[in-house]
Amino acid sequence: MAAAALLSTLAPAQAAQAGPASAVPPPPTAALAGTWVNTNPATRSMVDLVVRTSPRGITVDGFGACSPTPCEWGLIPGTVFGPNVSAKVGTSFEAQWNFGFSRTVLVARFSLPRKVPTLTVQEFTTFTDNSGRSNYVVTETFTKGKGVKVTKAGTPASDYPLGNPVTPVSTLPAIWINTAATGGLRAVILSADGPVLTVHAYGQCSPVPCNWGTVRGITFGPNVSALRGMTFLAPYKFSFANKLLDGWVNAAGTRLTVESLTEFTDGSHRANYLSTDTFIPLR
């Protein structure tokens, strides 16, 4: 009954095809510039991340944990995000590499725990070579370290292929309600049919939530052999903006965290921004 009452208040879908992204604020904080080193020396993913900043944007280069020396991913442009649409500077960014056989989407957030410059980085890898390897995601921590030389350009990507998605954990499909009345999202409805995750998001509009429509979610496990996953990406395109939802459920299945990365494409000069919402399941 509670679910039906909620759904009866939701407005018609607003999703529409967006145009290409335009050069918009915010510029990146200079604190992002430099070489970032993974704090886990045993990582099997990215060991170094080189970031270059300017008032016009950001470029990034990754170095994977190859042997005997790290393998360079190549320098590509990234997209900068601030904390709100009026932000004068951005402290988060996204970048996406196309390696031919796979895609890697990187989402990085800057912070200063104990006054130590830190990047928290999610690396989403989707295989596009029909190898049967599962989509997987790792979250790692980077701090400033010894400089690494950039030697080549990389190949950027702007789409989100499905790859080989894993089956969502049983607690992920649910009607999820925002714990705050002021968040960017009011509700997220997740449905699953095997590895197929459907994402239906509702924005925090007034007087009723605005319906973003339904998109196919892309699920990720903890490694290339995983059968189940707790994390997903859901790309939305509107007439004025691109929005990427980055969501994950906690181990107990009682909390869903969703980050919304909004990139404006309408030339309005509003700042791209990253917002975070916490949800509980509607029972």
C-alpha angles and dihedrals in degrees: 000000000000090000092050091049091052095046092050090063096054121110128226119286117278102188117129139160113280128214124236117299116265130215103271137156153297108080114214121262112254087234088078094064120102140046117315119202126205111247089214107077090189095057117138091199129053118351100179136022120194116202126191121188137192136161087266097055147283139295125195138191126194130206117205128214097262126150136275089003131009115269115236118232095197135247115288136164119263134200119245124217132194129197094262143002092271096050116138094199136027128225100178132060144180128212131176128201127200109208095173094242095046145008126227121199114195123198114185131184125193122220140159109225108179086353091294113133105239137178120204105202131192114198114197113192121193120184116219100178098085089243093139093241112143125244107256140185133202129187116209140170126237133190131185115283147153115331119262121204120240110221107168147026120251132215113254124208132202104189133076113228118198096232112174104328119199125230111270116246112259094254095057099074106078144101103275120201124200113249090215129058092214101055125116093248128049099192143350121205114201122191128180136201106177107303092344111105119189118201122200113180130189122199126223096257128152137270088005131008114269116239114233093188131234126302135173111261122217113224127208134197130202095262144006092271097048120127097191135037141193098199134073144175122214118187118204127188122200132175090259106028149012115236126193118195115207109189139172136173123222122246093259092051092233101109133045119195118199127185116198116206108196119194114184117222101176100085091245092132090230110150119257106244143192119216131181127213132183122213138191125205119259107233 
